[in-house]
Amino acid sequence: MAPLANNRFIEIGRIGKPRGLDGVVRFMPNENFTDGLLEQAGILYMRNSRSDFVPARIINVHTEKKRNQQTFFVKFDMITGRSDAEAAMNRALFADRNTVENLLPEVHSAENNAVVGYTIWYDGSEFGEVLNIIENPAHPIIEIRQSIGSLLIPMVEEYVEKTDHIKQIVYCKNLNQLTDL
């Protein structure tokens, strides 16, 4: 029995406003989008008027960064001009689920689990000890033990500055945003 099409594809974003006259459109990614997907996929899928998945081959991808925000401009083979681009506005783009899942970072990565037992340093002094890594679809979360209880720290650049595996220390910043200190 063939797999259902709904299980084979996953929505990765939507088509935005056209750019120029030659059919280039803005791509607005959603939470399922991962870095490198546009380059790796080669073909994305859109639904036609009958809700069938129609392949759209990526011809060119151009990215721009402004004010810490990355914008994608994509040229598809089936969008040939501005009128096609305007007709495609706000349509969902889908990718093959296997392609997306292969690009996702390993949830139980060795680096994340290796920090259990490490010391947390904040503002130049010892702040706590890593008890556990809680896996989360968005990012791992560090559970630490402090003298006054436990604290959950998202494992993102906003809070984790760097990890020293030799000294077994996780250097953190901005923890005042997570505590009443």
C-alpha positions as CSV (number, residue, x, y, z in Angstrom):
1,M,0.0,0.0,0.0
2,A,1.4,3.4,-1.0
3,P,2.0,6.0,1.8
4,L,-0.6,8.8,2.0
5,A,0.6,12.1,0.4
6,N,-0.3,14.0,3.5
7,N,2.3,12.0,5.5
8,R,4.9,12.2,2.8
9,F,5.0,16.0,2.7
10,I,5.5,18.7,5.4
11,E,4.7,22.4,5.1
12,I,7.9,24.5,5.3
13,G,6.6,27.9,4.6
14,R,4.6,30.2,2.3
15,I,5.2,32.2,-0.9
16,G,5.2,35.9,-0.2
17,K,5.2,39.0,-2.4
18,P,6.8,38.9,-5.9
19,R,10.1,40.6,-6.5
20,G,10.6,42.1,-9.9
21,L,9.0,41.0,-13.1
22,D,10.7,37.6,-13.8
23,G,8.8,35.5,-11.3
24,V,11.1,35.7,-8.2
25,V,9.1,35.4,-5.0
26,R,9.8,35.9,-1.4
27,F,9.8,32.7,0.7
28,M,8.5,33.0,4.2
29,P,9.7,29.9,6.2
30,N,7.8,28.4,9.2
31,E,9.0,26.4,12.2
32,N,9.6,23.3,10.0
33,F,12.2,25.0,7.9
34,T,15.8,24.2,8.5
35,D,19.0,25.7,7.2
36,G,20.2,24.2,4.0
37,L,16.7,22.9,3.0
38,L,16.3,25.0,-0.1
39,E,19.7,23.9,-1.4
40,Q,19.3,20.3,-0.5
41,A,15.7,19.8,-1.7
42,G,15.9,21.0,-5.2
43,I,12.1,20.4,-5.6
44,L,9.4,21.7,-3.4
45,Y,5.6,21.1,-3.8
46,M,2.6,23.4,-4.0
47,R,-1.0,22.5,-4.1
48,N,-3.0,23.3,-7.3
49,S,-6.7,24.3,-7.5
50,R,-7.7,20.6,-7.0
51,S,-5.4,20.3,-3.9
52,D,-3.0,18.0,-5.7
53,F,0.7,18.4,-4.9
54,V,2.5,19.9,-8.0
55,P,6.3,19.8,-8.1
56,A,8.1,23.2,-8.3
57,R,11.8,23.0,-9.2
58,I,14.0,25.6,-7.5
59,I,16.0,27.4,-10.2
60,N,17.7,30.0,-8.0
61,V,17.8,31.0,-4.3
62,H,19.0,34.5,-3.2
63,T,19.3,35.4,0.5
64,E,19.5,38.9,2.1
65,K,20.2,39.8,5.7
66,K,18.8,43.0,7.1
67,R,18.6,43.9,10.8
68,N,19.4,40.3,11.9
69,Q,16.6,38.8,9.7
70,Q,17.3,36.6,6.8
71,T,15.0,36.9,3.8
72,F,14.9,34.3,1.0
73,F,14.0,35.1,-2.6
74,V,13.4,32.0,-4.8
75,K,12.9,31.5,-8.5
76,F,10.8,28.4,-9.4
77,D,10.5,26.9,-12.8
78,M,6.6,27.0,-12.8
79,I,6.5,30.7,-11.9
80,T,7.6,32.5,-15.0
81,G,6.5,36.1,-14.5
82,R,5.0,38.6,-12.2
83,S,1.4,37.6,-12.8
84,D,2.3,33.9,-12.0
85,A,4.1,35.2,-8.8
86,E,1.1,37.3,-7.8
87,A,-1.2,34.2,-8.3
88,A,1.1,32.1,-6.1
89,M,1.1,34.6,-3.2
90,N,0.3,33.0,0.2
91,R,0.4,29.5,-1.2
92,A,1.9,26.9,1.1
93,L,5.2,25.2,0.1
94,F,5.8,21.6,1.0
95,A,9.0,19.5,1.1
96,D,9.5,15.8,1.2
97,R,9.3,14.8,4.9
98,N,12.4,12.6,4.7
99,T,14.5,15.4,3.3
100,V,13.5,17.7,6.1
101,E,14.1,15.1,8.8
102,N,17.5,14.2,7.4
103,L,18.6,17.9,7.8
104,L,17.4,18.2,11.4
105,P,20.2,18.1,14.0
106,E,20.3,14.9,16.0
107,V,18.1,15.5,19.0
108,H,20.2,13.4,21.3
109,S,23.5,14.7,20.1
110,A,26.6,13.6,21.9
111,E,27.6,17.2,22.6
112,N,24.3,18.0,24.4
113,N,24.3,14.9,26.6
114,A,28.0,15.3,27.3
115,V,27.3,18.4,29.4
116,V,25.5,16.5,32.2
117,G,27.5,17.0,35.3
118,Y,29.2,20.1,34.0
119,T,29.5,23.3,36.1
120,I,27.5,26.4,35.1
121,W,29.5,29.7,35.2
122,Y,27.7,33.0,35.2
123,D,29.1,36.5,35.9
124,G,32.6,35.1,36.7
125,S,31.5,32.6,39.4
126,E,30.1,29.2,39.8
127,F,26.3,29.3,39.4
128,G,25.2,25.6,39.4
129,E,25.5,22.1,38.0
130,V,23.9,20.5,35.0
131,L,21.5,17.8,36.1
132,N,19.8,16.9,32.9
133,I,19.2,17.8,29.3
134,I,15.5,18.1,28.4
135,E,14.9,17.5,24.7
136,N,12.6,20.0,23.1
137,P,11.6,20.3,19.4
138,A,12.9,23.9,19.3
139,H,16.1,23.4,21.2
140,P,17.5,21.4,24.2
141,I,16.9,22.8,27.7
142,I,19.5,22.5,30.4
143,E,18.2,21.7,33.9
144,I,20.6,22.9,36.5
145,R,20.8,22.6,40.3
146,Q,21.5,25.7,42.3
147,S,21.8,26.2,46.1
148,I,18.3,27.7,46.0
149,G,16.6,25.1,43.8
150,S,16.7,24.2,40.1
151,L,16.5,26.3,36.9
152,L,15.8,25.6,33.3
153,I,18.0,27.3,30.7
154,P,17.3,27.2,27.0
155,M,20.4,25.9,25.2
156,V,20.5,28.8,22.7
157,E,23.0,31.6,22.1
158,E,21.0,34.1,24.1
159,Y,21.9,32.2,27.3
160,V,24.7,29.8,26.6
161,E,27.9,31.6,25.6
162,K,30.2,28.6,25.1
163,T,31.0,25.1,26.4
164,D,34.5,24.1,27.6
165,H,34.6,20.3,27.4
166,I,38.1,20.2,28.8
167,K,37.3,22.0,32.0
168,Q,33.7,20.7,32.0
169,I,32.2,24.2,32.2
170,V,29.2,25.8,30.4
171,Y,29.6,29.6,30.4
172,C,26.2,31.3,30.5
173,K,25.0,34.9,30.1
174,N,21.7,36.8,30.6
175,L,20.5,34.4,33.3
176,N,19.1,37.4,35.1
177,Q,16.3,37.3,32.5
178,L,15.4,33.8,33.8
179,T,15.7,34.4,37.6
180,D,14.8,37.0,40.2
181,L,18.5,37.8,40.8
